[in-house]
Amino acid sequence: MITFHQPLPPADLATVRDNWLRLVEDVAKAAADAGRTAADVQIVGVTKYVDPPTAACLVAAGCHHLGENRPQKLWEKAQWMQQQSSDPDRIRWHMIGHLQRNKIRRTVPLLHLLHSVDSPRLATALSEVVSDSREADAAPLDVLLEVNVTGDESKTGMLPDQARQTLESLLAQPAIRVQGLMGMAGIAADPAECRRQFATIRQLRDDWQSEYSMVLPQLSMGMSGDFAEAIAEGATIIRVGTRLFAGL
Ligand SMILES: *Cc1c(COP(=O)(O)O)cnc(C)c1O
């Protein structure tokens, strides 16, 4: 168990632990319904709504994978955890939002997984920074390509053709390892529509695996409102925020 040097607010700790345990249960149920097991689905607790001590309540409850959508917030919380937690190396950081190119250098060393490669420009900049700042024998940076399968212009992520070109360009980059795809369902989508959109993402993944003879093991899809649909369609990572911090 990861503990903290600074005392955490007991009421928040109880609420967040309760939310976490219920989420773990619901994820196991959704996995079982899909003929999968809970171990097939990694939960990333999205801490963007809360301050570091509240995020620490989630870590103390047992959630060791944390996600942030803004680089500065990720830096801030990672530093806080480094100073305050008993075992900071067991906390794994996921960047799930847009990463500006001038923030790559500072963000990449903190990351377990970058979910949000959302443009060819970012992919190119990542390749440059990662290959010139890493030791020759360092592990590659694991990334996901963020795809927009609804075609909605206001949404983040790459259209499928652009994502394919980005995948091809990164195949030639040993310092970066594409592990799969990330995507979101449309805001107004009902459960059946969410499932169709998640199925489209999985299908892209399946097609590219056979086309490029490679393994793309990770599908990051599903949030508080639609993780069951995502798990039914093969999500291996879900990103949940609102539900974990409800009732604070
Ligand atoms: C905020 C956010 C989430 C979490 O969504 P909730 O509905 O709060 O669970 C997931 N993914 C991304 C990219 C986010 O920005």
The ligand as an ORCA input file, in Angstrom:
! r2SCAN-3c Opt
* xyz 0 1
  C     -11.528     14.109    -18.263
  C     -11.185     13.004    -19.171
  C     -11.591     11.680    -18.876
  C     -12.433     11.326    -17.665
  O     -13.769     11.543    -17.950
  P     -14.897     11.347    -16.814
  O     -16.156     11.447    -17.590
  O     -14.702     12.429    -15.821
  O     -14.722      9.992    -16.234
  C     -11.212     10.689    -19.768
  N     -10.483     10.947    -20.866
  C     -10.078     12.190    -21.166
  C      -9.262     12.407    -22.397
  C     -10.407     13.245    -20.336
  O     -10.001     14.503    -20.647
*
